[in-house]
Amino acid sequence: YVLSIGYNICSKKALNMAPNLAWTAAWFQMALGTLYVGPLWLFGLRARPKLTMGEIARILPVAVLHCLVHVGGVVSMGAGAVSF
């Protein structure tokens, strides 16, 4: 919970500096996450999930919706005040 509060405050500060870049900030965060996890899997520092094509097809809609919810959350933070 505490880390979530810190994330929200940092995101709001960044969006206050560049209010028209909410979509860019959200997609940049998603890209950074991919760039962080990719090398961990590539170099074997973290076990890569072993999924079949059926499993990938089953979780893909949830993954896409999760991505869109993250983008929506960042965009909404740029639109108003952060309240707790």
PDB file of N, CA, C and O in Angstrom:
ATOM      1  N   TYR A   1       0.825  -1.187   0.000  1.00  0.00           N
ATOM      2  CA  TYR A   1       0.000   0.000   0.000  1.00  0.00           C
ATOM      3  C   TYR A   1       0.874   1.259   0.000  1.00  0.00           C
ATOM      4  O   TYR A   1       0.595   2.212  -0.728  1.00  0.00           O
ATOM      5  N   VAL A   2       1.906   1.259   0.798  1.00  0.00           N
ATOM      6  CA  VAL A   2       2.789   2.422   0.892  1.00  0.00           C
ATOM      7  C   VAL A   2       3.491   2.666  -0.450  1.00  0.00           C
ATOM      8  O   VAL A   2       3.618   3.811  -0.885  1.00  0.00           O
ATOM      9  N   LEU A   3       3.945   1.592  -1.102  1.00  0.00           N
ATOM     10  CA  LEU A   3       4.599   1.752  -2.400  1.00  0.00           C
ATOM     11  C   LEU A   3       3.620   2.263  -3.453  1.00  0.00           C
ATOM     12  O   LEU A   3       4.003   3.025  -4.341  1.00  0.00           O
ATOM     13  N   SER A   4       2.369   1.851  -3.359  1.00  0.00           N
ATOM     14  CA  SER A   4       1.349   2.338  -4.288  1.00  0.00           C
ATOM     15  C   SER A   4       1.132   3.838  -4.112  1.00  0.00           C
ATOM     16  O   SER A   4       0.985   4.566  -5.095  1.00  0.00           O
ATOM     17  N   ILE A   5       1.112   4.294  -2.883  1.00  0.00           N
ATOM     18  CA  ILE A   5       0.964   5.730  -2.616  1.00  0.00           C
ATOM     19  C   ILE A   5       2.145   6.491  -3.208  1.00  0.00           C
ATOM     20  O   ILE A   5       1.962   7.519  -3.860  1.00  0.00           O
ATOM     21  N   GLY A   6       3.354   5.988  -2.981  1.00  0.00           N
ATOM     22  CA  GLY A   6       4.546   6.636  -3.541  1.00  0.00           C
ATOM     23  C   GLY A   6       4.509   6.680  -5.056  1.00  0.00           C
ATOM     24  O   GLY A   6       4.861   7.692  -5.662  1.00  0.00           O
ATOM     25  N   TYR A   7       4.078   5.570  -5.676  1.00  0.00           N
ATOM     26  CA  TYR A   7       3.965   5.529  -7.134  1.00  0.00           C
ATOM     27  C   TYR A   7       2.980   6.575  -7.628  1.00  0.00           C
ATOM     28  O   TYR A   7       3.266   7.294  -8.586  1.00  0.00           O
ATOM     29  N   ASN A   8       1.817   6.667  -6.981  1.00  0.00           N
ATOM     30  CA  ASN A   8       0.799   7.633  -7.402  1.00  0.00           C
ATOM     31  C   ASN A   8       1.293   9.064  -7.272  1.00  0.00           C
ATOM     32  O   ASN A   8       1.043   9.889  -8.151  1.00  0.00           O
ATOM     33  N   ILE A   9       1.982   9.362  -6.202  1.00  0.00           N
ATOM     34  CA  ILE A   9       2.486  10.722  -5.995  1.00  0.00           C
ATOM     35  C   ILE A   9       3.557  11.057  -7.032  1.00  0.00           C
ATOM     36  O   ILE A   9       3.552  12.151  -7.596  1.00  0.00           O
ATOM     37  N   CYS A  10       4.477  10.122  -7.286  1.00  0.00           N
ATOM     38  CA  CYS A  10       5.521  10.359  -8.300  1.00  0.00           C
ATOM     39  C   CYS A  10       4.922  10.507  -9.688  1.00  0.00           C
ATOM     40  O   CYS A  10       5.348  11.363 -10.464  1.00  0.00           O
ATOM     41  N   SER A  11       3.934   9.673 -10.007  1.00  0.00           N
ATOM     42  CA  SER A  11       3.281   9.785 -11.315  1.00  0.00           C
ATOM     43  C   SER A  11       2.577  11.125 -11.460  1.00  0.00           C
ATOM     44  O   SER A  11       2.643  11.752 -12.517  1.00  0.00           O
ATOM     45  N   LYS A  12       1.908  11.563 -10.410  1.00  0.00           N
ATOM     46  CA  LYS A  12       1.196  12.851 -10.471  1.00  0.00           C
ATOM     47  C   LYS A  12       2.182  14.002 -10.643  1.00  0.00           C
ATOM     48  O   LYS A  12       1.911  14.942 -11.390  1.00  0.00           O
ATOM     49  N   LYS A  13       3.319  13.937  -9.962  1.00  0.00           N
ATOM     50  CA  LYS A  13       4.331  14.988 -10.119  1.00  0.00           C
ATOM     51  C   LYS A  13       4.849  15.018 -11.551  1.00  0.00           C
ATOM     52  O   LYS A  13       5.023  16.092 -12.127  1.00  0.00           O
ATOM     53  N   ALA A  14       5.093  13.856 -12.124  1.00  0.00           N
ATOM     54  CA  ALA A  14       5.567  13.798 -13.511  1.00  0.00           C
ATOM     55  C   ALA A  14       4.513  14.329 -14.465  1.00  0.00           C
ATOM     56  O   ALA A  14       4.838  15.048 -15.410  1.00  0.00           O
ATOM     57  N   LEU A  15       3.255  13.982 -14.229  1.00  0.00           N
ATOM     58  CA  LEU A  15       2.187  14.459 -15.110  1.00  0.00           C
ATOM     59  C   LEU A  15       1.931  15.956 -14.935  1.00  0.00           C
ATOM     60  O   LEU A  15       1.478  16.621 -15.866  1.00  0.00           O
ATOM     61  N   ASN A  16       2.219  16.486 -13.743  1.00  0.00           N
ATOM     62  CA  ASN A  16       2.089  17.940 -13.556  1.00  0.00           C
ATOM     63  C   ASN A  16       3.131  18.694 -14.380  1.00  0.00           C
ATOM     64  O   ASN A  16       2.874  19.802 -14.850  1.00  0.00           O
ATOM     65  N   MET A  17       4.316  18.084 -14.554  1.00  0.00           N
ATOM     66  CA  MET A  17       5.362  18.724 -15.348  1.00  0.00           C
ATOM     67  C   MET A  17       5.062  18.659 -16.843  1.00  0.00           C
ATOM     68  O   MET A  17       5.448  19.550 -17.599  1.00  0.00           O
ATOM     69  N   ALA A  18       4.374  17.602 -17.264  1.00  0.00           N
ATOM     70  CA  ALA A  18       4.068  17.414 -18.690  1.00  0.00           C
ATOM     71  C   ALA A  18       2.640  16.890 -18.814  1.00  0.00           C
ATOM     72  O   ALA A  18       2.442  15.711 -19.109  1.00  0.00           O
ATOM     73  N   PRO A  19       1.640  17.750 -18.594  1.00  0.00           N
ATOM     74  CA  PRO A  19       0.249  17.277 -18.538  1.00  0.00           C
ATOM     75  C   PRO A  19      -0.278  16.685 -19.849  1.00  0.00           C
ATOM     76  O   PRO A  19      -1.210  15.882 -19.823  1.00  0.00           O
ATOM     77  N   ASN A  20       0.286  17.056 -20.968  1.00  0.00           N
ATOM     78  CA  ASN A  20      -0.208  16.552 -22.250  1.00  0.00           C
ATOM     79  C   ASN A  20       0.420  15.223 -22.648  1.00  0.00           C
ATOM     80  O   ASN A  20       0.139  14.699 -23.725  1.00  0.00           O
ATOM     81  N   LEU A  21       1.269  14.679 -21.782  1.00  0.00           N
ATOM     82  CA  LEU A  21       1.976  13.447 -22.120  1.00  0.00           C
ATOM     83  C   LEU A  21       1.514  12.256 -21.285  1.00  0.00           C
ATOM     84  O   LEU A  21       2.296  11.335 -21.048  1.00  0.00           O
ATOM     85  N   ALA A  22       0.275  12.256 -20.841  1.00  0.00           N
ATOM     86  CA  ALA A  22      -0.218  11.164 -19.994  1.00  0.00           C
ATOM     87  C   ALA A  22      -0.177   9.823 -20.729  1.00  0.00           C
ATOM     88  O   ALA A  22       0.269   8.823 -20.166  1.00  0.00           O
ATOM     89  N   TRP A  23      -0.634   9.796 -21.964  1.00  0.00           N
ATOM     90  CA  TRP A  23      -0.609   8.548 -22.743  1.00  0.00           C
ATOM     91  C   TRP A  23       0.823   8.096 -22.970  1.00  0.00           C
ATOM     92  O   TRP A  23       1.128   6.908 -22.863  1.00  0.00           O
ATOM     93  N   THR A  24       1.697   9.034 -23.280  1.00  0.00           N
ATOM     94  CA  THR A  24       3.101   8.692 -23.512  1.00  0.00           C
ATOM     95  C   THR A  24       3.731   8.131 -22.242  1.00  0.00           C
ATOM     96  O   THR A  24       4.463   7.143 -22.299  1.00  0.00           O
ATOM     97  N   ALA A  25       3.454   8.748 -21.104  1.00  0.00           N
ATOM     98  CA  ALA A  25       4.003   8.273 -19.835  1.00  0.00           C
ATOM     99  C   ALA A  25       3.524   6.854 -19.531  1.00  0.00           C
ATOM    100  O   ALA A  25       4.308   6.015 -19.089  1.00  0.00           O
ATOM    101  N   ALA A  26       2.251   6.588 -19.764  1.00  0.00           N
ATOM    102  CA  ALA A  26       1.698   5.268 -19.488  1.00  0.00           C
ATOM    103  C   ALA A  26       2.348   4.196 -20.359  1.00  0.00           C
ATOM    104  O   ALA A  26       2.741   3.142 -19.859  1.00  0.00           O
ATOM    105  N   TRP A  27       2.462   4.460 -21.650  1.00  0.00           N
ATOM    106  CA  TRP A  27       3.068   3.475 -22.547  1.00  0.00           C
ATOM    107  C   TRP A  27       4.568   3.326 -22.276  1.00  0.00           C
ATOM    108  O   TRP A  27       5.127   2.242 -22.441  1.00  0.00           O
ATOM    109  N   PHE A  28       5.212   4.412 -21.862  1.00  0.00           N
ATOM    110  CA  PHE A  28       6.626   4.349 -21.511  1.00  0.00           C
ATOM    111  C   PHE A  28       6.831   3.443 -20.300  1.00  0.00           C
ATOM    112  O   PHE A  28       7.793   2.676 -20.261  1.00  0.00           O
ATOM    113  N   GLN A  29       5.936   3.522 -19.309  1.00  0.00           N
ATOM    114  CA  GLN A  29       6.024   2.661 -18.137  1.00  0.00           C
ATOM    115  C   GLN A  29       5.871   1.193 -18.532  1.00  0.00           C
ATOM    116  O   GLN A  29       6.588   0.332 -18.021  1.00  0.00           O
ATOM    117  N   MET A  30       4.945   0.913 -19.433  1.00  0.00           N
ATOM    118  CA  MET A  30       4.753  -0.468 -19.894  1.00  0.00           C
ATOM    119  C   MET A  30       5.988  -0.963 -20.641  1.00  0.00           C
ATOM    120  O   MET A  30       6.402  -2.109 -20.467  1.00  0.00           O
ATOM    121  N   ALA A  31       6.573  -0.109 -21.468  1.00  0.00           N
ATOM    122  CA  ALA A  31       7.769  -0.494 -22.225  1.00  0.00           C
ATOM    123  C   ALA A  31       8.948  -0.744 -21.283  1.00  0.00           C
ATOM    124  O   ALA A  31       9.708  -1.691 -21.482  1.00  0.00           O
ATOM    125  N   LEU A  32       9.103   0.096 -20.264  1.00  0.00           N
ATOM    126  CA  LEU A  32      10.191  -0.100 -19.301  1.00  0.00           C
ATOM    127  C   LEU A  32      10.043  -1.417 -18.551  1.00  0.00           C
ATOM    128  O   LEU A  32      11.036  -2.088 -18.268  1.00  0.00           O
ATOM    129  N   GLY A  33       8.816  -1.785 -18.231  1.00  0.00           N
ATOM    130  CA  GLY A  33       8.587  -3.067 -17.572  1.00  0.00           C
ATOM    131  C   GLY A  33       9.022  -4.228 -18.456  1.00  0.00           C
ATOM    132  O   GLY A  33       9.617  -5.196 -17.982  1.00  0.00           O
ATOM    133  N   THR A  34       8.719  -4.120 -19.741  1.00  0.00           N
ATOM    134  CA  THR A  34       9.126  -5.150 -20.692  1.00  0.00           C
ATOM    135  C   THR A  34      10.647  -5.204 -20.809  1.00  0.00           C
ATOM    136  O   THR A  34      11.234  -6.286 -20.843  1.00  0.00           O
ATOM    137  N   LEU A  35      11.280  -4.037 -20.870  1.00  0.00           N
ATOM    138  CA  LEU A  35      12.740  -3.994 -20.973  1.00  0.00           C
ATOM    139  C   LEU A  35      13.414  -4.492 -19.689  1.00  0.00           C
ATOM    140  O   LEU A  35      14.556  -4.951 -19.729  1.00  0.00           O
ATOM    141  N   TYR A  36      12.730  -4.406 -18.581  1.00  0.00           N
ATOM    142  CA  TYR A  36      13.271  -4.905 -17.313  1.00  0.00           C
ATOM    143  C   TYR A  36      13.171  -6.432 -17.245  1.00  0.00           C
ATOM    144  O   TYR A  36      14.136  -7.103 -16.882  1.00  0.00           O
ATOM    145  N   VAL A  37      12.011  -6.972 -17.593  1.00  0.00           N
ATOM    146  CA  VAL A  37      11.779  -8.411 -17.459  1.00  0.00           C
ATOM    147  C   VAL A  37      12.463  -9.202 -18.571  1.00  0.00           C
ATOM    148  O   VAL A  37      12.950 -10.306 -18.327  1.00  0.00           O
ATOM    149  N   GLY A  38      12.508  -8.656 -19.787  1.00  0.00           N
ATOM    150  CA  GLY A  38      13.097  -9.363 -20.922  1.00  0.00           C
ATOM    151  C   GLY A  38      14.498  -9.894 -20.666  1.00  0.00           C
ATOM    152  O   GLY A  38      14.731 -11.090 -20.842  1.00  0.00           O
ATOM    153  N   PRO A  39      15.439  -9.051 -20.257  1.00  0.00           N
ATOM    154  CA  PRO A  39      16.790  -9.555 -19.974  1.00  0.00           C
ATOM    155  C   PRO A  39      16.843 -10.557 -18.818  1.00  0.00           C
ATOM    156  O   PRO A  39      17.677 -11.462 -18.826  1.00  0.00           O
ATOM    157  N   LEU A  40      15.969 -10.407 -17.832  1.00  0.00           N
ATOM    158  CA  LEU A  40      15.943 -11.375 -16.730  1.00  0.00           C
ATOM    159  C   LEU A  40      15.612 -12.764 -17.255  1.00  0.00           C
ATOM    160  O   LEU A  40      16.221 -13.749 -16.837  1.00  0.00           O
ATOM    161  N   TRP A  41      14.648 -12.849 -18.170  1.00  0.00           N
ATOM    162  CA  TRP A  41      14.297 -14.136 -18.774  1.00  0.00           C
ATOM    163  C   TRP A  41      15.379 -14.585 -19.741  1.00  0.00           C
ATOM    164  O   TRP A  41      15.726 -15.766 -19.786  1.00  0.00           O
ATOM    165  N   LEU A  42      15.916 -13.644 -20.519  1.00  0.00           N
ATOM    166  CA  LEU A  42      16.897 -13.989 -21.544  1.00  0.00           C
ATOM    167  C   LEU A  42      18.167 -14.594 -20.947  1.00  0.00           C
ATOM    168  O   LEU A  42      18.700 -15.568 -21.479  1.00  0.00           O
ATOM    169  N   PHE A  43      18.650 -14.024 -19.849  1.00  0.00           N
ATOM    170  CA  PHE A  43      19.890 -14.481 -19.231  1.00  0.00           C
ATOM    171  C   PHE A  43      19.665 -15.506 -18.116  1.00  0.00           C
ATOM    172  O   PHE A  43      20.612 -15.893 -17.432  1.00  0.00           O
ATOM    173  N   GLY A  44      18.438 -15.940 -17.933  1.00  0.00           N
ATOM    174  CA  GLY A  44      18.143 -16.982 -16.956  1.00  0.00           C
ATOM    175  C   GLY A  44      18.201 -16.529 -15.512  1.00  0.00           C
ATOM    176  O   GLY A  44      18.297 -17.362 -14.610  1.00  0.00           O
ATOM    177  N   LEU A  45      18.144 -15.231 -15.272  1.00  0.00           N
ATOM    178  CA  LEU A  45      18.156 -14.731 -13.894  1.00  0.00           C
ATOM    179  C   LEU A  45      16.811 -14.959 -13.211  1.00  0.00           C
ATOM    180  O   LEU A  45      16.713 -14.969 -11.984  1.00  0.00           O
ATOM    181  N   ARG A  46      15.803 -15.135 -14.011  1.00  0.00           N
ATOM    182  CA  ARG A  46      14.457 -15.445 -13.519  1.00  0.00           C
ATOM    183  C   ARG A  46      13.862 -16.492 -14.452  1.00  0.00           C
ATOM    184  O   ARG A  46      14.023 -16.410 -15.670  1.00  0.00           O
ATOM    185  N   ALA A  47      13.194 -17.449 -13.893  1.00  0.00           N
ATOM    186  CA  ALA A  47      12.628 -18.529 -14.709  1.00  0.00           C
ATOM    187  C   ALA A  47      11.567 -17.982 -15.665  1.00  0.00           C
ATOM    188  O   ALA A  47      10.655 -17.256 -15.267  1.00  0.00           O
ATOM    189  N   ARG A  48      11.716 -18.352 -16.925  1.00  0.00           N
ATOM    190  CA  ARG A  48      10.749 -17.931 -17.943  1.00  0.00           C
ATOM    191  C   ARG A  48       9.521 -18.832 -17.869  1.00  0.00           C
ATOM    192  O   ARG A  48       9.656 -20.052 -17.781  1.00  0.00           O
ATOM    193  N   PRO A  49       8.333 -18.249 -17.904  1.00  0.00           N
ATOM    194  CA  PRO A  49       7.140 -19.105 -17.849  1.00  0.00           C
ATOM    195  C   PRO A  49       7.047 -19.987 -19.093  1.00  0.00           C
ATOM    196  O   PRO A  49       7.322 -19.542 -20.207  1.00  0.00           O
ATOM    197  N   LYS A  50       6.660 -21.225 -18.888  1.00  0.00           N
ATOM    198  CA  LYS A  50       6.499 -22.162 -20.007  1.00  0.00           C
ATOM    199  C   LYS A  50       5.005 -22.279 -20.286  1.00  0.00           C
ATOM    200  O   LYS A  50       4.278 -22.961 -19.565  1.00  0.00           O
ATOM    201  N   LEU A  51       4.561 -21.609 -21.335  1.00  0.00           N
ATOM    202  CA  LEU A  51       3.146 -21.581 -21.676  1.00  0.00           C
ATOM    203  C   LEU A  51       2.915 -22.222 -23.036  1.00  0.00           C
ATOM    204  O   LEU A  51       3.725 -22.077 -23.952  1.00  0.00           O
ATOM    205  N   THR A  52       1.817 -22.921 -23.151  1.00  0.00           N
ATOM    206  CA  THR A  52       1.423 -23.451 -24.450  1.00  0.00           C
ATOM    207  C   THR A  52       0.686 -22.352 -25.215  1.00  0.00           C
ATOM    208  O   THR A  52       0.298 -21.336 -24.639  1.00  0.00           O
ATOM    209  N   MET A  53       0.498 -22.564 -26.505  1.00  0.00           N
ATOM    210  CA  MET A  53      -0.238 -21.568 -27.304  1.00  0.00           C
ATOM    211  C   MET A  53      -1.669 -21.417 -26.796  1.00  0.00           C
ATOM    212  O   MET A  53      -2.231 -20.323 -26.840  1.00  0.00           O
ATOM    213  N   GLY A  54      -2.257 -22.504 -26.317  1.00  0.00           N
ATOM    214  CA  GLY A  54      -3.606 -22.428 -25.764  1.00  0.00           C
ATOM    215  C   GLY A  54      -3.660 -21.561 -24.518  1.00  0.00           C
ATOM    216  O   GLY A  54      -4.590 -20.776 -24.334  1.00  0.00           O
ATOM    217  N   GLU A  55      -2.656 -21.709 -23.664  1.00  0.00           N
ATOM    218  CA  GLU A  55      -2.605 -20.885 -22.449  1.00  0.00           C
ATOM    219  C   GLU A  55      -2.388 -19.420 -22.796  1.00  0.00           C
ATOM    220  O   GLU A  55      -2.991 -18.537 -22.185  1.00  0.00           O
ATOM    221  N   ILE A  56      -1.530 -19.161 -23.772  1.00  0.00           N
ATOM    222  CA  ILE A  56      -1.290 -17.777 -24.195  1.00  0.00           C
ATOM    223  C   ILE A  56      -2.571 -17.174 -24.744  1.00  0.00           C
ATOM    224  O   ILE A  56      -2.912 -16.036 -24.421  1.00  0.00           O
ATOM    225  N   ALA A  57      -3.279 -17.926 -25.571  1.00  0.00           N
ATOM    226  CA  ALA A  57      -4.547 -17.440 -26.138  1.00  0.00           C
ATOM    227  C   ALA A  57      -5.564 -17.168 -25.040  1.00  0.00           C
ATOM    228  O   ALA A  57      -6.369 -16.245 -25.158  1.00  0.00           O
ATOM    229  N   ARG A  58      -5.535 -17.961 -23.975  1.00  0.00           N
ATOM    230  CA  ARG A  58      -6.485 -17.774 -22.882  1.00  0.00           C
ATOM    231  C   ARG A  58      -6.173 -16.551 -22.034  1.00  0.00           C
ATOM    232  O   ARG A  58      -7.091 -15.866 -21.584  1.00  0.00           O
ATOM    233  N   ILE A  59      -4.879 -16.261 -21.805  1.00  0.00           N
ATOM    234  CA  ILE A  59      -4.538 -15.129 -20.935  1.00  0.00           C
ATOM    235  C   ILE A  59      -4.343 -13.822 -21.701  1.00  0.00           C
ATOM    236  O   ILE A  59      -4.291 -12.756 -21.087  1.00  0.00           O
ATOM    237  N   LEU A  60      -4.234 -13.882 -23.024  1.00  0.00           N
ATOM    238  CA  LEU A  60      -3.995 -12.670 -23.807  1.00  0.00           C
ATOM    239  C   LEU A  60      -5.078 -11.603 -23.617  1.00  0.00           C
ATOM    240  O   LEU A  60      -4.733 -10.434 -23.446  1.00  0.00           O
ATOM    241  N   PRO A  61      -6.375 -11.951 -23.638  1.00  0.00           N
ATOM    242  CA  PRO A  61      -7.377 -10.903 -23.408  1.00  0.00           C
ATOM    243  C   PRO A  61      -7.235 -10.227 -22.048  1.00  0.00           C
ATOM    244  O   PRO A  61      -7.412  -9.014 -21.936  1.00  0.00           O
ATOM    245  N   VAL A  62      -6.918 -11.000 -21.021  1.00  0.00           N
ATOM    246  CA  VAL A  62      -6.738 -10.435 -19.683  1.00  0.00           C
ATOM    247  C   VAL A  62      -5.513  -9.522 -19.658  1.00  0.00           C
ATOM    248  O   VAL A  62      -5.539  -8.457 -19.040  1.00  0.00           O
ATOM    249  N   ALA A  63      -4.441  -9.941 -20.330  1.00  0.00           N
ATOM    250  CA  ALA A  63      -3.221  -9.128 -20.368  1.00  0.00           C
ATOM    251  C   ALA A  63      -3.464  -7.809 -21.087  1.00  0.00           C
ATOM    252  O   ALA A  63      -2.997  -6.763 -20.637  1.00  0.00           O
ATOM    253  N   VAL A  64      -4.191  -7.849 -22.199  1.00  0.00           N
ATOM    254  CA  VAL A  64      -4.497  -6.624 -22.941  1.00  0.00           C
ATOM    255  C   VAL A  64      -5.362  -5.689 -22.095  1.00  0.00           C
ATOM    256  O   VAL A  64      -5.114  -4.484 -22.043  1.00  0.00           O
ATOM    257  N   LEU A  65      -6.365  -6.241 -21.444  1.00  0.00           N
ATOM    258  CA  LEU A  65      -7.220  -5.410 -20.593  1.00  0.00           C
ATOM    259  C   LEU A  65      -6.447  -4.843 -19.410  1.00  0.00           C
ATOM    260  O   LEU A  65      -6.681  -3.699 -19.020  1.00  0.00           O
ATOM    261  N   HIS A  66      -5.535  -5.612 -18.832  1.00  0.00           N
ATOM    262  CA  HIS A  66      -4.700  -5.109 -17.736  1.00  0.00           C
ATOM    263  C   HIS A  66      -3.859  -3.929 -18.212  1.00  0.00           C
ATOM    264  O   HIS A  66      -3.726  -2.932 -17.503  1.00  0.00           O
ATOM    265  N   CYS A  67      -3.298  -4.042 -19.399  1.00  0.00           N
ATOM    266  CA  CYS A  67      -2.506  -2.961 -19.984  1.00  0.00           C
ATOM    267  C   CYS A  67      -3.364  -1.704 -20.166  1.00  0.00           C
ATOM    268  O   CYS A  67      -2.937  -0.599 -19.834  1.00  0.00           O
ATOM    269  N   LEU A  68      -4.566  -1.884 -20.694  1.00  0.00           N
ATOM    270  CA  LEU A  68      -5.457  -0.740 -20.905  1.00  0.00           C
ATOM    271  C   LEU A  68      -5.897  -0.099 -19.595  1.00  0.00           C
ATOM    272  O   LEU A  68      -6.040   1.121 -19.516  1.00  0.00           O
ATOM    273  N   VAL A  69      -6.111  -0.917 -18.566  1.00  0.00           N
ATOM    274  CA  VAL A  69      -6.470  -0.364 -17.252  1.00  0.00           C
ATOM    275  C   VAL A  69      -5.313   0.456 -16.686  1.00  0.00           C
ATOM    276  O   VAL A  69      -5.535   1.507 -16.086  1.00  0.00           O
ATOM    277  N   HIS A  70      -4.086  -0.015 -16.872  1.00  0.00           N
ATOM    278  CA  HIS A  70      -2.928   0.750 -16.407  1.00  0.00           C
ATOM    279  C   HIS A  70      -2.865   2.098 -17.128  1.00  0.00           C
ATOM    280  O   HIS A  70      -2.677   3.138 -16.498  1.00  0.00           O
ATOM    281  N   VAL A  71      -3.019   2.070 -18.430  1.00  0.00           N
ATOM    282  CA  VAL A  71      -2.994   3.314 -19.214  1.00  0.00           C
ATOM    283  C   VAL A  71      -4.121   4.232 -18.746  1.00  0.00           C
ATOM    284  O   VAL A  71      -3.907   5.431 -18.564  1.00  0.00           O
ATOM    285  N   GLY A  72      -5.312   3.682 -18.552  1.00  0.00           N
ATOM    286  CA  GLY A  72      -6.432   4.495 -18.072  1.00  0.00           C
ATOM    287  C   GLY A  72      -6.167   5.100 -16.706  1.00  0.00           C
ATOM    288  O   GLY A  72      -6.544   6.244 -16.453  1.00  0.00           O
ATOM    289  N   GLY A  73      -5.525   4.349 -15.822  1.00  0.00           N
ATOM    290  CA  GLY A  73      -5.196   4.878 -14.496  1.00  0.00           C
ATOM    291  C   GLY A  73      -4.219   6.035 -14.562  1.00  0.00           C
ATOM    292  O   GLY A  73      -4.376   7.026 -13.849  1.00  0.00           O
ATOM    293  N   VAL A  74      -3.205   5.916 -15.419  1.00  0.00           N
ATOM    294  CA  VAL A  74      -2.227   6.998 -15.555  1.00  0.00           C
ATOM    295  C   VAL A  74      -2.883   8.220 -16.181  1.00  0.00           C
ATOM    296  O   VAL A  74      -2.658   9.343 -15.731  1.00  0.00           O
ATOM    297  N   VAL A  75      -3.687   8.012 -17.206  1.00  0.00           N
ATOM    298  CA  VAL A  75      -4.369   9.132 -17.859  1.00  0.00           C
ATOM    299  C   VAL A  75      -5.318   9.820 -16.877  1.00  0.00           C
ATOM    300  O   VAL A  75      -5.405  11.048 -16.861  1.00  0.00           O
ATOM    301  N   SER A  76      -6.031   9.037 -16.055  1.00  0.00           N
ATOM    302  CA  SER A  76      -6.943   9.648 -15.095  1.00  0.00           C
ATOM    303  C   SER A  76      -6.202  10.430 -14.019  1.00  0.00           C
ATOM    304  O   SER A  76      -6.705  11.442 -13.531  1.00  0.00           O
ATOM    305  N   MET A  77      -5.006   9.967 -13.645  1.00  0.00           N
ATOM    306  CA  MET A  77      -4.193  10.730 -12.686  1.00  0.00           C
ATOM    307  C   MET A  77      -3.806  12.087 -13.257  1.00  0.00           C
ATOM    308  O   MET A  77      -3.717  13.074 -12.526  1.00  0.00           O
ATOM    309  N   GLY A  78      -3.581  12.131 -14.539  1.00  0.00           N
ATOM    310  CA  GLY A  78      -3.241  13.402 -15.181  1.00  0.00           C
ATOM    311  C   GLY A  78      -4.438  14.330 -15.303  1.00  0.00           C
ATOM    312  O   GLY A  78      -4.274  15.534 -15.496  1.00  0.00           O
ATOM    313  N   ALA A  79      -5.646  13.774 -15.191  1.00  0.00           N
ATOM    314  CA  ALA A  79      -6.855  14.575 -15.387  1.00  0.00           C
ATOM    315  C   ALA A  79      -7.353  15.235 -14.110  1.00  0.00           C
ATOM    316  O   ALA A  79      -8.093  16.216 -14.182  1.00  0.00           O
ATOM    317  N   GLY A  80      -6.967  14.722 -12.936  1.00  0.00           N
ATOM    318  CA  GLY A  80      -7.510  15.269 -11.703  1.00  0.00           C
ATOM    319  C   GLY A  80      -6.547  15.137 -10.550  1.00  0.00           C
ATOM    320  O   GLY A  80      -5.378  14.792 -10.719  1.00  0.00           O
ATOM    321  N   ALA A  81      -7.071  15.420  -9.368  1.00  0.00           N
ATOM    322  CA  ALA A  81      -6.272  15.377  -8.153  1.00  0.00           C
ATOM    323  C   ALA A  81      -6.116  13.936  -7.667  1.00  0.00           C
ATOM    324  O   ALA A  81      -6.993  13.099  -7.884  1.00  0.00           O
ATOM    325  N   VAL A  82      -4.992  13.658  -7.007  1.00  0.00           N
ATOM    326  CA  VAL A  82      -4.773  12.364  -6.367  1.00  0.00           C
ATOM    327  C   VAL A  82      -5.288  12.487  -4.941  1.00  0.00           C
ATOM    328  O   VAL A  82      -4.782  13.294  -4.161  1.00  0.00           O
ATOM    329  N   SER A  83      -6.285  11.695  -4.602  1.00  0.00           N
ATOM    330  CA  SER A  83      -6.896  11.761  -3.271  1.00  0.00           C
ATOM    331  C   SER A  83      -6.802  10.418  -2.583  1.00  0.00           C
ATOM    332  O   SER A  83      -6.870   9.368  -3.220  1.00  0.00           O
ATOM    333  N   PHE A  84      -6.645  10.467  -1.278  1.00  0.00           N
ATOM    334  CA  PHE A  84      -6.584   9.235  -0.488  1.00  0.00           C
ATOM    335  C   PHE A  84      -7.641   9.248   0.574  1.00  0.00           C
ATOM    336  O   PHE A  84      -7.752   8.295   1.346  1.00  0.00           O
TER     337      PHE A  84
END
